[in-house]
Amino acid sequence: MAKNKAAPHSFVKDGIYYFCRRVPNDLRHHYTSTKISYSLRTRSVTVAASRAQRAAQKLDEYWYHLRVQNSDLPGKHMLRLVQSGAVAAVPTQPGAPTTPSVKLSEAVGIYLKLKGQGRPITFKRAAERSCGYVIDVCGDRDITAYTKADANAFRDDLLKRKLTGSSITRVFGTVRSIINFAASEIGIETTNPFGKVYYDRTAGVEDREPIPLDAIRTLQAECRKLDDDLRWLVALVSDTGMRLAEATGLLKEDLKLDDPIPHVIIREHPWRRLKTAGSARKVPLVGASLWAAHRVNECVTDSAFAFPRYNKTGQTNANSASAALNKWLKPHVPKKASMHSFRHSMRDRLRAVECPADIVDQIGGWQTEGVGHSYGSGYPLEVLAKWMANAA
């Protein structure tokens, strides 16, 4: 790939000019790649040179900003830095009181500093990636300077990226939360333009298929035959309907096998958060899940974790478990099914034995509508175990 001397920081491919700039070594920890490269969308060397020069100038300015943040400068505590949560005061008119101001990139820093404690790395990545999309399209502005037109342009860019409706919803939700949180922290009132943006929320979304009961039985038989930690994990999920991350982050002591009703306690741990407050629960162990829990208890002797393979760092690596298990499942399940489909199947299995909906919700950790359902401590294990046995 030869650089083009007539248009610095660019090269030509199939007659089209591309911008290319290597990321400096001292700033590479801010990026996921060692170089920045994209199409300048022109065949004209003059236009390419102009666009490449502007892009290079913007990068130089931003890299200077990053270096200032990273350097140990006298008076650094007085700078407007996201790490300190500091905000600048912007005068509205000469002689008028100043109002707080914060750019979107700084809002991300405030959000992660206060709400990112103890969260997995994916939480930080989602915040930075979502707001990075906004900055790419609309620029890094004061959070009060974005308009509805900016939000619509942002939506259009996400659609061009061919994101599904559910992915766009997650991105907008993250951006909206960061702006609202930062505005609240610095004490300003603003109408968030990234709310109530129209797009087709069902676009590109495919419903997950439940796994048929006969396929579940076949998989459980294979798990008993192979009898290793990956298959214990599949079996544990198959007859409890737990989320894969919930099962992957269990401690051995969360498996209560000596109680009159064997069960698993699903609770939040520092290495694995729960999706919702209602996800904390007790689920009876029956069928293949009870077998898997006994195998974990018997065979895992050198770790407090039920599945140490996926708990070697400070965070449970449920994504790695998902990739490995879905690959193994693929030949045995319908095309659109995955490990998460066991949850869909469990709900269907409980419906099939006419289990009351609020008991189904308690077993799966799903939210039950209505204020009254938040009162009390829920159904006792004996009741849950009866319905789980019926569905097994």
Protein Blocks (a to p, Z undefined) as FASTA:
>chain_A
ZZdfklghiaceehiacddddddfklmmmpcbfbdcddehiabfklmmmmmmmmmmmmmm
mmmmmmmmmpccehklmpccfklopacdddfbghiacdddddfklmmmmmmmmmmgopaf
klmmmmmmmmmmmmmmnopadfklpcfklmmmmmmmmmmnopafklmmmmmmmmmmmmmm
mmmmnopacddfkgoiacdfkgopacdddddfklmmmmmmmmmmnopaklmmmmmmmmno
pafklmmmpcfklpcfkbmbacddddddfklccfblklgccdddehjlmmmmmmmmmmmm
kbfbfblmlmmbfbdcfklmmmmmmmmmmmmmcfkbcfklmmmmmmmmmmmnopafklmm
mmnopacehjklmgcjbjafklmmmmmmmmZZ
